[in-house]
Amino acid sequence: MPPKKAPIYCLVHGDPENSVFGIKYDKNTTVDELKDAIKVKLSPLLDGVSVKDLTLYQVNIDLNTQNLQRTALTNPNANIVGDMGGQVLRPMDNIEEKFPTPANGHIHVIVDVPAPPVAVATNRGSANEEIRNDIKEMKKDIKDMKREKSEVNISSVNYESWERIRAYLGLDYEAMTDLDMELTTERTNAFQWSVLTERAQRDGEQGYLNHLRTILQIATFRGLGLCDATNETSLLSTGNDILPIKLSGTTDVAIVDRHSIALQMPEKHIRILFKLKKVIVKADTYQVMAELITADLKSIYSVLAVLTDLNDDWRFYWLEEGRIKALKLPRDSAVALIKHNMSLADQELDQQEAEIEEPLPKRMKLKHIVAPNVSSDIAPMEDFFDTMTEENIFKYKTKRMLTQFFSQPIFNDIQKKLPLQADAENNGLD
């Protein structure tokens, strides 16, 4: 008589590991038949759920040792493929072929049950289960939104998109009238724009690159170089999760550490950036501030942004004391200020002086301005997970996730459907 086959051990995604159940099979059993057996096994839990809507994932999660896949089982938001190594089983797959020697003490199949409609009461019944299902749907929506979210090119940033960035970072504005410093100015020639677009007037002896090299005397700064940022199309691009809007694009010109150009990493060494416009309009101010933010996030230095027509309109932007400060200077003074900052940067690179003078205007990194979500003198809640029940940990994670989700306009309607008042949440976590 052949030895008795060990059952296939299954677990519904999101359930604790002590809810594992076994399903017997024979050499001819298919995945489609396994779905039927699972629905019978879990009745009445899956009443109202079509067998074809069940998704089965082949996994190999060892419950005899602590491992990352086992830890992921306790996370209702874990990704079955990414976090548990799952592979989707097709209805026609043969179970014996897929699991020739199923290991004892292992989970072999994760069952993904579709979330019921919000308006329909589930057989799982509890408020926590309803929230769990809602979170699954919202998490999928978030992933889809991140994957499909269209990029906003920095050159297209308008008031609405800039305000989202500014509010997200908690920044304010301040217009300055002057700087408390003496500048040694020299007569500076204006650039002669033609009828062509700005970037069409980039190259050649009469181009703006050569003009900037000349008026800034770039060749006299051993450690600095002028970077033609139009060739670095993603110089200032950000990822999905850094800002509330995914930004892409570049600036026109940047002053960077000279060696970073040869190493093809100028974005990490931006000192000063230039946005060049023949005629400056209001939208340009939003775009240059967006460039300042993205450049600051990428560069190791505090960045100075310059918006100019290379004639009589020179505007400076920098980060200081929780706000963006702005200053407008005449051409000669503006060029003198830029060269002063370049001189200090060159001194820093050469380490010619024991004490380096602060660049002016005084600037700060964004990470030193934007307050963290949790005070540094308050221990993170995660430090207390080992003293909390599984239910309270789940409620805490749920609250954090919902808070983040509901901050997005797309979830306003969902927020109305889920009455999670602050008092109710606090009582649930007491």
N, C-alpha and C positions, 0 to 999 in steps of 0.2 A: 504494500500500500504506500503510495507516494507521501512524502511529508506534507503536513498541513501548511498552507501558505500563510505567512504573516499578513495581517490586514494593512491597508493603506491608511495612514493616520492623517486626518484633515483638521483644519482650524479655520473658522470664519474670520476674515480680516477685521481686526479691531477687538476681537474677543481675547480674554486672558488665556494663557497657555494651559491652564487647568480645564479649559473647555474643549480640549482635543478629543476627537472621536474617531473610531476606526470603522472602515468599510471593507467588507470581504469582497473578493473578486475571483474570477477564474481566468484561464488563459485567453479566453475570447472576449473578455469585458472591454468595452470601448469607453472613452471619456464621456460620450453622450449618455451611456448607460450608468456611468458613475454619477453623473449629475442627477439622474432619476433616483438613484439610491440615496444620495445626499439629501434630496428634498424630502424623501420619506423619513429618513433618519431625524431630520430637524423639524418635522411637523409637530406642532402647528406654526412654528416660527416662520417658515417660508410659505405659508398659505398666502395666496394672492400674488406670489412671485413666479413668473414663468421660468421653466427650466432653461429655456434658450437664453435668458437674460443673466444666468449665472456664468461667471468667468472663473475658470480653474487655472491656478498657476502651479507649475512643478517647482518645488523647492527642496532643500535638504538641510533643515535647521536642526542642529544637535541640541537636545534638551538636557544632555548629560553634563555639558560644560557651559561656562559663561562665554558668549561670543557676540559679535556685533549684530548678527542676524537675529539671535534670540532676544537681544535687547530691543531691537526694532519692533518685536511683537507687541511690546507694551505701549508703543506709540501709535495711537489711532490714525495719525496723519502720515505714518511711514509709507514710503513708496515701495510697492511689492517688488517691482523690477529692480529699482536702484538700491534699495536698502536691504532687501531680503534675497536678492539674486534670483527672483522668480522668472519663469518662462511660461508664456501662455500655452495651455494644452488645447489642441484642436479636437472637435467632437469626434473625428474619425480615428484619433490616435488610440493605439492598443495599450492598455494599462501595463500588461506584463512586459511589453517591449520598452515602455518608458521607465518602469521600475523593476528591472530584472532581479535585484536583490535588495529590497527595501530594508534599511538599517533599523534596528530596534532602538526605541527611545528618540526617534527623529520625527519631525513633522515633514510630510511628503507633499501635501497639497494645501494651498491657501485658497479659500473660497471667497470670492469677491461678490457680495450681494448688492445689487443696485439699491440706491437710497430711494425710499418711497416718496411720492409727492408730499410737499409740505402740508397740504390741506388734508391729507389722509392720515388718520391715526394708525400707528404701527403696533404690531403685536409685541414689540419689545417694550412698549409701554412707558418706560420711565422718561422723565424729563432729560436725563443725561443722554439717553439713547437718541432722543429726538435732536438734541444739540449735536451729537456726534455725527448723525446723518447730514445735518445742515452744514457742518464744517467740512465734511467730505465733498459736498457739492461746491461749497465756496472755495475750497482749496483747488479743485479742478478748474473753477472759473479763474482763479488767480493765475494758475499756471498757463491757462489758455491766453489770459490777458497779457501776461509777460511775454509769451511766445509771439503773440500776434500784434502787440502794441506797436504802433507805428512810431518811428523815430521822428523827432523834431530837429531839423537842422538848425544849428546855432544862427545861421543867417536868416532864419525864418521866425526866430523867437519874437513874440509880440507881448503886449501888456499882460494878457491873460496867463500865458505860459510863464512869463517872468514872475508874476505875482504868486503863482503856485510854488515856484522855487524859493522865492524870498520868504513866504509864509512858512514853508516847510523848514527852513533854516533859522527862522526867527530873527531875521536881519532887519535893520532899519537904515534910513538914509541920513546923510548930513552933508549939506553943501558948505564948503569952506570958501572963505574970501581970500586968504593968503596963507603963506607958511612963515613961521617965525625963523627965517634964515636969510642970509645974504647970498645972492647968486652973482657970480661974475659972468656977465652976458657979453656976447659978441653978435655982430650983425649976421643974421641968418637969411639966406635967400629963400624965397617961396618956391614951391614946385609948380611947374606949368602944366596943368592938366589939358588934355586934348578932348575931342568929342568922343573918343573911345571909352570903353568901360574901364574901371579902375585897374583890374587885373590884366587887361590888355596893354597897360602902360607900365608893366612890371620891369621888363628887361631892357637892355641896351644902355648906351651912354646917357640917354635922356629919360631912362626909366626911374621909377621911384626907389628901386633897390639901390641903384647907384647914388641917387640923391641922398638917401638916408646914410649910406656909408660915408658920404662926403661931409654932411653937416654934423654927424655924430663922431666923425674922425675915428671910425671903428678900428682902423689899422693900428692906432696907437695903444689899443688895449690888448695886451698879450694874451690874457686868459678868456676874452669874450669874443663871440662871433655873432654875425647877423644871419639868422635862419630864415630862408624863404619858406614860410609855413604853408604857402599854397600848394607845395609839392607834398606836404604831409597831411593828406586829406582826413585822417582820423586823429590828428594831433590832440584835439580836445574832446574826443568822443568819450562818453561815459557808459557804464553798464546799466542794466535794468534796475539794480537795487540801490544805487548810490543816491540818486535824486528822485523826486516824484515824477520827473519826466526824463525819458531816455534821450539824451542829447548826442548829436553827431556833428562832425565838422571840424573846422580849424579856424585859425585867425589869418591875418595877412603876413605879418612879419613879427619875429620875436628876437630879443636879445637873450642869448643862452651862453652857457659855458662852452668855450670853443671845442673842447674835447668831445662833448656830447654829440656834436654834429657828425664827427668822424665815426663815432660809435653807434650812430643812428638811434639815439635815444634822447633827442632834444626836449621832449615833453617832461622829462624828469629834472631838467635844469633850466627851466624858463625863469628869467629874471624880470623882463619887461616885454609886454606884448603890444602890438600896434594894430588897431583896426582903422583902415584908411578909407575915407569916403570923399568924393568930390564935393558933395553937399551933405551936411549932417542933418538928419531928421530925427524925430523923437524915437522911432523904432530902433535906431542905431544905439541909443543909450541902453535899451534893454538888452540888446545883443552883446554889447561890450561888457556889461555886467555879468551876463551869462558866461562869456569867455573868461572873465576874471575868476568866477567860481570854479569852473572846470579846470582852468590852468592851476589854480591854487590846490585843488584836489590831487593833481598829478605831479606838480613840481615839489621839490624839496625846499624851495625858497618861498618867501612871502612875495607875491607877484604884484607888480605895478602895471596897470592897464592904461593904455593911451588911445583915445579916440581923436582923430585929427583929420583935417583936410589938407595938411602939409602947407597951409597958408597962414591964416590968422586965427583959426579955431583949434585950440589944443586943450583937450579935457583929460584929466587924470582921475583914475579910480583905484582905490585900495581898501583893504579890510583893516579895521582898527576898532577895538572896544565895542564889539557887538554890532557894528554897523558898517555900511559901505560909505566911505567918504569920497567926495568929489571936489575937484578944484579946476578952475579954468585959468589959463595963463596966456599972455601974449607970446608970439613965436620965439623971440629971443630968450625970454625967461624959461619957456618950456624946454627948449633944447638944452639950456644950461642946467636945468633940473635933471634931465635925463642923463646928461654927461656926468653930473655929480654922482648920481647913483651908480653909473657904470664904473666910475673911478673907484668908489668904495668897494664895489664887487671885485674889481681887479686886484685891489689891495688884499682883500680877503683871500683870494685864490693864491696870490703870491706869498701871503703871510709875511709881508714886509714890515708890519707894525705889530707890536705886542698887543695893543688895544686898538680894535677897529672901531671907527666912529659909526654910530647908528645911521643907516640910510634915512633920508627924508623924502617924502613924508614917512613918519613912523608907521610900520605896517605889522599886521599879525596874520598868522595862519588861521584858516577857517576852523580847523579842529580845536583851536584854542579859544574860539569865540562861541561856537555852538555848544550849548550845554548838553551833557550826556543824559540819557533817559533815566538813569538811576544815580542818586547821589553817591559819591565815592565813599562816604562814611556810613552808608547803609548797606548791610550785607545783602547780596542778591538772594532772591527767594529760592533759587536753585540750591543754595547751600543747605536749605532745610528740607529737601526732598526726602532724605532718609528718615525724617521724623514725621512725615506726613503720610496720610492714607492715600491709597491709589486714587480714590474718588476725589480727594482734595487736590491732588496733583493735577488730575485731569481738569478739574474746574479752573484751577489757576492758569493752565495752558490755554484752556478754552477762552477765558477772559482776555488774556493777552492777544490771542489770535483775533478774536472778534473786535477788540479795540483797534487793532491795526487795519482789519478789513473794513470796518465801518468808517474809517477816516477817509476812505475813497468814495467819491460821489456815486460810483456805480452801485454801491451797496445801500443807498439810502432807503430803497423800498424794502430790502430784506430787514433792515434795522427796525422798520415799523412793524414787521411781522413777528419779530422775536422780542418780547417785552423783557429785556434784560436790564432792569433798572439797577442803578448803583447800589441801592439798599439791599435789593435781593441778592446781588452778587456778594456783597460784604457779609450778609448773613450766611450765605452758603459756604464761605471760606473761613468763618469763625470756628 
